[in-house]
């Protein structure tokens, strides 16, 4: 755990290992339970629900309106009952960025596991105080004339970005669009991949 995530406090790593070991020893936790949960969020859920919703929104104007107006009903079409989500749309004039300044509130069922940097104090503070600079450092240059709106997730409300559809994808269907949509694009720190990635 610690060697793959150098920014994780070693004390936390040892506490997690001790807790997991105790739960295994007492028979409360099955040996593969943690791996199954991680697998579910990385592969099965991943950003797949969010990506599938965005791909559908790009190809179906009625669904796009539903996703923006009633995300719970829109995500219900993917068998997900998730109430505390607001979807914000990137446009030519506005770029949206999601952060949680207090802790690390994040829509796991929609986007899968959060990236490590999402929880880091540097991202959480700088996304609010200097969003354009932090996006630039993360590889996304947002033109000066494009407004950046920062959305602060909380325990009551989480956010997902509906990114702009990449140019040259007009003839692609939902299944072909899903791989272009990354978790980072749904948070607002990246654009979707171009059609020929």
BELPE-V753943 format. One record per pair of residues at least 4 apart in sequence whose ideal C-beta (glycine too) atoms are under 6 Angstrom apart, sorted by the first residue. I is the first residue (numbers start at 1). GAP is how many residues later the second one is. Records with the same first field share a line. If there is no record, write none. Layout:
I: GAP + GAP
//
This chain:
1: 12
2: 6 + 8 + 11
5: 111
8: 5
23: 5 + 6
24: 5
29: 4
32: 4
38: 4
39: 4
40: 4 + 5
41: 4 + 71 + 72
42: 4
45: 67
46: 66
47: 4 + 64 + 65 + 136 + 139
48: 4
49: 29 + 31 + 61
50: 60 + 61 + 110 + 136
51: 127 + 130
52: 26 + 126
53: 14
54: 108 + 127
55: 119 + 122 + 123
56: 4 + 7 + 118
57: 6 + 7 + 10 + 105
58: 107 + 119
59: 115
65: 4
66: 4 + 7 + 8
67: 4 + 7 + 20
68: 19
71: 4 + 14 + 16
72: 11
75: 5 + 7
80: 29
82: 27
84: 73 + 74
85: 22 + 73
86: 71 + 73
87: 73 + 75
88: 8 + 63 + 71 + 73
89: 73
90: 5 + 6 + 73 + 74
94: 53 + 55
95: 47 + 51 + 53
96: 53 + 65 + 92
97: 30 + 34 + 53 + 91
98: 53 + 61 + 89 + 90
99: 25 + 28
100: 4 + 5 + 53
101: 23 + 27 + 51
104: 15
105: 48 + 49 + 50 + 53
106: 8
107: 4 + 51
110: 50
111: 72 + 75
114: 4
117: 6
121: 4
122: 4
123: 4
126: 4 + 8
127: 4 + 7 + 23
128: 22
131: 17 + 19
132: 10 + 16
135: 5 + 7
136: 5
138: 51
140: 50
142: 4 + 6
151: 8
153: 5 + 6
160: 26
161: 25 + 27
163: 22 + 29
165: 4
166: 26 + 28 + 29
168: 27
169: 26
172: 4 + 5
180: 12 + 13
181: 4 + 11
184: 5 + 6
185: 5 + 7
193: 4
//
